[in-house]
Amino acid sequence: MKVHLPKPALAMLLATVAASACTWVNPIAGASAVTLVKPSHVVNCQSIGTTTSQVANKIGFVNRSDDKVTEELLTLAKNSAVEMGGDTLVLEGEPSDGSQKYRVYKCQ
């Protein structure tokens, strides 16, 4: 049995699937120097504050890749850490619906 989709519906479906694989967040200058560590590694660091990253975890009805969502959340957190004057991040809790909280530290 063949399924025939109207061209606009097929185009929309393909665009949604393609967009779900794209990375939409770019690092700012200095973000590559920010590290994500476990809480035990920041005992001698200064806590600067927290940041919460939020990205789309779905596009339309298509779930985005967990790896892509996690990558974008971390990139946003690193960007925020740079803007706050930090160089180290620690996860706070688990990601939920495309959102993740991080604590920002100055360790160097």
CORDA-V136222 format. One record per pair of residues at least 12 apart in sequence whose C-alpha atoms are under 6 Angstrom apart, sorted by the first residue. I is the first residue (numbers start at 1). J is the second residue. D is the distance in whole Angstrom. If there is no record, write none. Layout:
{{I	J	D} {I	J	D}}
//
This chain:
{{20	64	5} {25	72	6} {27	75	6} {28	79	6} {31	78	5} {31	79	5} {34	78	6} {34	87	5} {34	88	5} {35	88	5} {36	88	6} {36	89	5} {36	90	6} {37	90	6} {38	90	6} {45	106	6} {45	107	4} {46	105	5} {46	106	5} {47	105	4} {48	104	6} {48	105	5} {49	103	6} {49	104	5} {50	102	6} {50	103	4} {50	104	5} {51	101	6} {51	102	5} {52	100	6} {52	101	4} {53	73	5} {53	76	6} {53	77	6} {53	99	6} {53	100	5} {54	98	6} {54	99	4} {55	98	5} {56	98	6} {57	98	5} {81	104	6} {86	104	6} {86	105	5} {86	106	5} {87	106	5} {88	104	6} {88	105	5} {89	103	6} {89	104	5} {90	102	5} {90	103	5}}
//
